[in-house]
Structure formats: C-alpha cells, structure tokens
C-alpha cells in the first residue's frame, strides 16, 4: 500500500492510477478531512465478490471446509467431467 497526500496525488494522478491498475497497488490518499483509497477495478471487483460470498453463511462454511480439506481429498482436475 502506498500512502500519499491529496496534493501529491493530484500532481501525479496518472502514475498513481497506472500503479494501481498495472501493479495492484492500493493508494491511500490522505486529506485534512480523512483518507480515501484508490485501487484497480479488478481488485475492487474481487473484494466485492469475496464479501458477497462470505455474507452467505452456507457458502462461507463451504469455503472454510474446503480450505481445511487436505489436498489429497480433492478430485483431480482431469477427473472432472465438464
């Protein structure tokens, strides 16, 4: 995460946005009134999808179960019928 002032952000807007998009950098822009965060649309969409999935208790439980499942218990990708 990169932190910068609003004045510096304005002066270097293109470079900060490029850094967010190309390198997935998250920019914390500080002002006298508080802070704002700039991130790529891709990162934002991923964050929103994660929040959506975890907001459903059943789905969150399934994700946690999968996380705690040993790799050898998973079905190999080549054995899955599409």
N, C-alpha and C positions, 0 to 999 in steps of 0.2 A: 504494500500500500504506500502510495506517495501522498504526502501532505503538502499543501501549498496555500498561499493566501489568495484571496479573490483578485487582488491586483495583479499578482504574478500569473494567475490562471488566465485572466483577460489578455495579458501580453503574449502568452504562449498557448492560446486556446487550441490551435491546430495540433501542436506537438503533444499536448496532454490527451486530446481525443485520439490521436493516432496511437499513442502508447496504450490507451485503454482498449482499443479495437485490436491492434496487432499483437500486443503482449499480455492481454488480460490484466493490465494494471488497474487497480482501483484507486481513484484520485479522491482524496479528502480535501475539499475546498473550504477553508475557514474564513469566516467573516466576523465582524463585531457582534452580530446577532446570533451566530451559531455556525453550523457546518452543513455542507451538502456533499453528497457522494456522487461521483461520475464513474460509470462502469460501462462496459460494452453491452450491447443489446443481447448478445449471446449469453453473457454471464447473468444478466438480469432475467432472461427467459428461464435459464437453468435454476436460478434461485426461486423463481415463482413456481416452477414445476415441482421442486422439492417441497416447498411449503404446502402446495396443493396435495401432494401425495401423503405427506406426514399429517395433514389435517384430518385424514380419514383413519380412525383407529384400526380398522381391519387391515388396511393397506400398510399402515405403519408397522403393525405386528408382523405381517408377512415379510416386510423388508428386514426387520430385525431378526426374524427366524432365518432368513436366507443368509444374512451377514454372519450368523453364528453356526451355519452349516459347514461341516468340513468339505473341502473341495472334492474329495473322492466320492461324496454322496451325490454330486451333481451329474446329470445326464450329459455325456459328451455332445458337443455341438453337432458332430457328424451323424449322431443317432437320432436327432430331432427331425421329424417329418414336417416340412413346410407346406 
